[in-house]
Structure formats: structure tokens, C-alpha cells
Amino acid sequence: MDHPITQAIRFLRDKEVAFVPHLYDYIEHGGMAESARQLGFDEHSIIKTLVFETNDKKPLIVLMHGDRQVSTKNLARQIGVKSVEPASPERATKFTGYQFGGTSPFGLRTQIPIYLEHTILELDRIYINGGKRGFLVEIDPKLIVETLQAKPVEVAI
């Protein structure tokens, strides 16, 4: 299957991480539900890459199930900061190097702490952004911990 060669794909190849590419028609504001519908995947196994900032304006990423939200209160408490809020699309792009809606945790512009909802590790396979809108990669979730040193948290609501 032909697929884009993004910074994320270069990263995965460099780390020799096995993945399966999945392309779909990106629809503005379609969200996880749209990609799940088009690809026939369960929204719970499609993982969002969410960019947040601490009260000190330090970026961090949370990987979350497509059908869940992040409790910023729980997140702040678990990572030991006063508060956490979503980064603006412009700030998220500046931190990651990716266009909003096409953010991947792989191949980031700068090193950013990455956290993942602990229940993601219970899934056999996950579908996560491959660095471009309309492009997911299917991988084993345990590889996220290994390749990105992602720390499990319990922040889903």
C-alpha cells in the first residue's frame, strides 16, 4: 500500500518498529468517529495524540482512547504540576512539527514528555496518527512505551 513518508514514518523505520499503514479521507472536525467509521475500527482502539501545556508553559503529550477525554485535574496531580490545559493548535504545531489533526507522537520536532492512558496497553493493536491528516498506523501499543519512553497514567474520563 502506498502511504506518505512523514517524520513519524521515518522515526518508526529508524527504530525498526513494525506498523501497518491505513489511509482515510480526512474530514475537518470529523474526529475519531470519522476515521473509525471509514476504516471500520473501534473508536476505543484509535488513539488520539493530544498536546497539553503545564502552568509553566511546558509541553507534554497524552495518548488517549478515541472515545475518551483527559481529566486535566487528574493529569496535573499525577505528573506533579499545578495545572494542565490543552495547547492551542498553533502552539501544538510549534512543539511537535505536525499540523493540527495530523499530530503523531513519533518523530517530534522537540523532545516532549509523553504519557499514555494505562488501559491502552491492554489492547492488542492500536491505530495512531502517522504524521499526516487522514493517515493512521497500526502498531502494538507496548512499542509506544519502548520507543517513546511513554509513562502510563490514569486520566481517562
C-alpha positions as CSV (number, residue, x, y, z in Angstrom):
1,M,0.0,0.0,0.0
2,D,1.3,3.4,-0.9
3,H,1.5,5.8,2.1
4,P,3.0,9.1,2.9
5,I,6.6,9.2,4.2
6,T,6.3,11.5,7.1
7,Q,8.6,12.3,10.0
8,A,6.7,9.7,12.0
9,I,7.3,7.0,9.4
10,R,11.0,7.8,9.2
11,F,11.1,7.5,13.0
12,L,9.3,4.2,13.0
13,R,11.6,2.8,10.3
14,D,14.7,4.1,12.1
15,K,13.6,2.3,15.3
16,E,12.6,-0.8,13.3
17,V,9.0,-0.7,14.6
18,A,6.6,-2.8,12.6
19,F,3.5,-0.9,11.5
20,V,0.6,-1.2,9.1
21,P,-0.4,2.0,7.3
22,H,-4.1,3.0,6.9
23,L,-5.3,5.9,4.8
24,Y,-8.7,7.5,5.0
25,D,-10.4,10.7,3.8
26,Y,-9.7,13.4,6.4
27,I,-12.8,15.4,7.2
28,E,-12.4,18.7,9.1
29,H,-13.9,18.2,12.6
30,G,-14.7,14.6,11.8
31,G,-12.6,13.4,14.7
32,M,-12.0,9.8,15.8
33,A,-15.6,8.8,14.9
34,E,-15.0,9.6,11.3
35,S,-11.7,7.7,11.0
36,A,-13.3,4.8,12.9
37,R,-16.3,4.8,10.5
38,Q,-14.2,4.9,7.4
39,L,-11.7,2.3,8.4
40,G,-14.1,0.1,10.3
41,F,-12.1,0.2,13.6
42,D,-13.4,0.6,17.1
43,E,-13.0,4.2,18.3
44,H,-11.6,2.8,21.6
45,S,-8.5,1.4,19.7
46,I,-7.9,4.6,17.7
47,I,-5.5,6.7,19.8
48,K,-5.5,10.5,19.9
49,T,-2.2,12.4,20.3
50,L,-3.2,15.3,22.5
51,V,-0.8,18.2,23.2
52,F,-1.1,20.0,26.5
53,E,0.8,22.7,28.4
54,T,1.6,22.9,32.1
55,N,1.1,26.1,34.1
56,D,4.8,26.7,33.4
57,K,4.0,26.6,29.6
58,K,6.0,23.3,29.3
59,P,4.5,21.0,26.6
60,L,3.5,17.4,27.1
61,I,1.6,14.8,25.1
62,V,-1.1,12.5,26.3
63,L,-2.1,9.5,24.2
64,M,-5.8,8.7,24.8
65,H,-8.5,6.4,23.5
66,G,-10.6,7.9,20.7
67,D,-13.8,7.6,22.8
68,R,-12.5,9.1,26.0
69,Q,-11.4,12.5,27.3
70,V,-8.5,13.6,29.5
71,S,-9.1,14.7,33.1
72,T,-6.7,17.7,33.3
73,K,-7.1,17.7,37.1
74,N,-6.0,14.1,37.4
75,L,-3.3,14.6,34.9
76,A,-1.8,17.6,36.7
77,R,-1.9,15.7,40.0
78,Q,-0.3,12.5,38.6
79,I,2.6,14.4,36.9
80,G,3.1,16.8,39.8
81,V,2.2,20.2,38.3
82,K,-0.3,22.8,39.4
83,S,-2.4,22.7,36.2
84,V,-2.5,21.4,32.7
85,E,-4.5,22.8,29.7
86,P,-4.8,21.9,26.1
87,A,-2.2,23.7,23.9
88,S,-3.6,25.9,21.1
89,P,-3.4,24.4,17.6
90,E,-0.6,26.9,16.8
91,R,1.4,26.0,20.0
92,A,0.9,22.3,19.4
93,T,2.3,22.6,15.8
94,K,5.2,24.6,17.1
95,F,6.0,22.0,19.7
96,T,5.5,18.9,17.5
97,G,6.2,20.0,14.0
98,Y,2.9,18.5,12.9
99,Q,-0.2,20.1,11.5
100,F,-3.2,20.1,14.0
101,G,-5.3,17.0,13.1
102,G,-2.2,15.2,11.9
103,T,-0.1,15.0,15.1
104,S,1.8,11.9,15.8
105,P,3.8,11.1,18.9
106,F,6.6,9.7,16.6
107,G,9.3,11.9,15.1
108,L,8.5,15.1,17.2
109,R,10.3,18.3,16.5
110,T,11.4,18.6,20.1
111,Q,11.6,16.1,22.9
112,I,8.4,16.3,24.9
113,P,7.3,14.1,27.8
114,I,4.7,11.5,26.6
115,Y,2.1,9.9,28.8
116,L,-0.4,7.3,27.8
117,E,-3.7,6.2,29.3
118,H,-2.7,2.9,31.0
119,T,-5.6,0.9,29.5
120,I,-4.2,1.4,26.0
121,L,-1.6,-1.2,27.0
122,E,-4.4,-3.8,27.4
123,L,-5.2,-3.6,23.6
124,D,-3.6,-6.0,21.1
125,R,-3.3,-3.4,18.4
126,I,-3.8,0.4,18.2
127,Y,-4.3,2.9,15.4
128,I,-2.4,6.1,15.9
129,N,-1.7,9.1,13.7
130,G,1.2,8.6,11.2
131,G,2.1,12.3,10.9
132,K,-0.5,13.5,8.4
133,R,-4.2,14.1,8.4
134,G,-6.0,11.0,7.1
135,F,-3.2,8.6,7.9
136,L,-3.1,6.1,10.8
137,V,-0.5,3.5,11.6
138,E,-1.5,0.2,13.3
139,I,1.0,-0.9,15.9
140,D,1.4,-2.9,19.1
141,P,0.8,-0.5,21.9
142,K,3.7,-1.9,24.0
143,L,6.1,-0.5,21.4
144,I,5.0,3.0,22.3
145,V,6.4,2.6,25.8
146,E,9.6,1.0,24.4
147,T,10.3,3.6,21.6
148,L,9.0,6.7,23.3
149,Q,9.5,6.0,26.9
150,A,5.8,6.9,27.4
151,K,4.7,6.8,31.0
152,P,1.3,5.2,31.9
153,V,-1.2,7.4,33.7
154,E,-4.8,7.0,34.8
155,V,-6.6,10.1,33.4
156,A,-9.5,8.9,31.2
157,I,-13.0,10.2,31.7
